[in-house]
């Protein structure tokens, strides 16, 4: 299992997460190039991405572009991680107590059914 926690910076991943991706996505280490394209060398595993945003990201209809999820899903897919679940808390810039919102939201994520199978000791 892989956990990634990151804020949205300027519509996409923050620099530190981009740096991690650049260190992990390596030809002949985590993927190989074939005549049919890139093939991931990592065994797929549940990957959970907790995303925070001060603005109104990830809503319908969209109020701003979302480059975060498509980019991260593509980068993880290249190395073989296809089972990716995004959990997000957005609009935190408008919350009176953003840390309380995050605590409540994280508690909801951990109580979801998908986690019960994966992390039985937490729920």
C-alpha positions in Angstrom: 0.0 0.0 0.0 1.2 3.5 -0.8 -0.1 6.7 0.8 0.6 10.1 -0.7 -0.6 13.3 1.0 -0.2 16.6 -0.8 -1.8 20.0 -1.3 -2.7 21.4 -4.8 -0.2 24.1 -5.8 -1.1 26.2 -8.9 -3.5 23.6 -10.3 -1.1 20.6 -9.9 1.3 18.8 -7.7 3.7 20.8 -5.4 7.4 20.9 -6.3 8.4 18.4 -3.5 5.9 15.8 -4.9 7.2 16.5 -8.5 10.7 15.9 -7.2 9.7 12.6 -5.6 8.0 11.5 -8.9 11.2 12.4 -10.8 13.3 10.3 -8.4 10.9 7.3 -8.6 9.9 7.2 -12.2 13.1 5.8 -13.7 13.6 3.9 -16.9 14.7 0.3 -16.3 14.2 0.8 -12.6 10.4 1.3 -12.2 9.3 1.0 -15.8 10.7 -0.3 -19.1 10.2 1.0 -22.6 8.8 -1.4 -25.2 7.7 -1.0 -28.7 4.1 -0.8 -27.4 5.0 2.0 -24.9 6.1 2.1 -21.3 5.4 -0.9 -18.9 5.5 -0.5 -15.2 7.8 -2.7 -13.2 6.1 -2.3 -9.8 3.4 -4.7 -8.6 0.1 -2.8 -8.4 -1.1 -2.0 -4.9 -3.7 0.2 -3.4 -2.5 3.8 -3.6 -4.4 6.4 -1.6 -3.8 10.1 -2.3 -5.1 12.6 0.3 -5.4 16.0 -1.5 -6.0 19.3 0.1 -6.8 22.6 -1.6 -7.6 26.1 -0.4 -9.8 26.7 -3.5 -12.7 25.0 -5.0 -11.0 22.1 -6.8 -12.6 18.8 -7.9 -16.2 19.9 -8.1 -18.8 19.7 -10.8 -19.1 21.9 -12.7 -15.4 22.6 -12.4 -14.4 26.2 -11.4 -10.8 25.8 -12.2 -8.6 23.2 -14.1 -7.5 20.0 -12.5 -4.1 19.0 -13.6 -3.3 17.3 -10.2 -5.2 14.1 -10.5 -4.6 13.3 -14.2 -0.9 14.0 -13.9 -0.4 12.0 -10.8 -2.5 9.1 -12.1 -0.4 9.0 -15.3 2.9 9.2 -13.4 1.9 6.4 -11.1 0.4 4.3 -13.9 3.7 4.4 -15.8 5.4 2.6 -12.9 2.6 0.1 -12.6 0.4 1.6 -9.9 -3.2 1.6 -11.3 -5.3 1.1 -8.2 -5.3 4.8 -7.2 -8.0 6.4 -4.9 -8.1 10.1 -4.5 -9.6 11.6 -1.3 -9.9 15.3 -1.1 -10.7 18.2 1.2 -11.1 21.4 -0.8 -12.2 25.0 -0.1 -10.1 25.0 3.1 -9.2 28.7 2.5 -12.9 29.5 3.2 -13.2 27.3 6.4 -13.1 29.0 9.8 -11.1 26.1 11.2 -9.4 24.2 8.3 -7.6 21.8 10.6 -10.9 20.7 12.1 -12.3 20.2 8.6 -9.3 18.1 7.8 -9.6 16.0 11.0 -13.3 15.3 10.3 -12.6 14.5 6.6 -9.7 12.2 7.4 -11.9 10.4 9.9 -14.6 9.9 7.2 -11.9 8.5 4.8 -10.8 6.0 7.4 -14.3 4.8 8.1 -15.1 4.1 4.4 -15.6 0.5 3.5 -12.5 0.3 1.2 -10.3 0.9 4.2 -11.8 -1.8 6.3 -10.4 -4.5 4.1 -7.0 -2.8 3.8 -6.4 -1.5 7.3 -8.5 -3.5 9.7 -6.5 -2.3 12.8 -7.4 1.4 12.2 -11.2 1.1 11.8 
